[in-house]
Amino acid sequence: MKAIDVYQTYLAVKQHFSDSSYDYFKYNGKIRVNASNFHTRKDRFFYEKLARKFDGKPEDLRNYFACNLRENPKAWIRELVGVQAESTYAKWKAYQESLTYNLIQDVTKVEEAHPEGDLASLFLCEDGQHPFLLDLYTNSTITIETLIGFDILMGCFVEWNKEIDDTIIWPDIYLACQRYRPFLTFEPEALDVKFRRALLKVYAPRDSYNKAMEGIEE
């Protein structure tokens, strides 16, 4: 791997998270780079260091940039070489290796924050306000990975785009989810079976109770 390859990947991933018109996966990470200008850059050392670190591992390099630039799309290359960036990548990688487990752990957090009500009430937008599940993300109760997992399973984003009145916070979150989602590796069977099972374990009894109570007057 050459330093200029690292430079191209950095620019492409950065553009992916900061410019909605550019899609890293659609263009296969290709982006225009001026080789002559690159070789005169004063920060070339950082790219050379990462080229040695990720030699032969282009996908790891892509993910290294993705997890760091997702948190700070304006980060300069010097901010992405060092202990903090490496720590962010190590934590991200460990989280992804246990992604299904972490999603199920977040279901427990949802249950604790939402002790009453059926599953549908998590997604309900009342008078154009944020649904309960989205609030759990904005207050850091659940992760962005879990929010995306709910959408894959339930298809909630389509309805939220129609029903949420907010034109500032939700559009930014939606775009962040759409930009980040291709970098995640969800196991379809694990998501559909284990994640769904965890939700049903919590909400099926509540839904059954609510249905049983329908039509009963106090």
Secondary structure, DSSP 4 states (H G I P E B T S, - for coil): --HHHHHHHHHHHHHHHH-TT--TTTTTT-----HHHHTT-TTHHHHHHHHHHTTT-HHHHHHHHHHHHHH-TT--GGGGSSHHHHHHHHHHHHHHHTHHHHHHHHHHHHHHH--SS-GGGGT--STTPPPHHHHHHHTTSS-HHHHHHHHHHH-HHHHHHHH---SSHHHHHHHHHHHHGGG----HHHIIIIIHHHHHHHHHHHHHHHHHHTT---
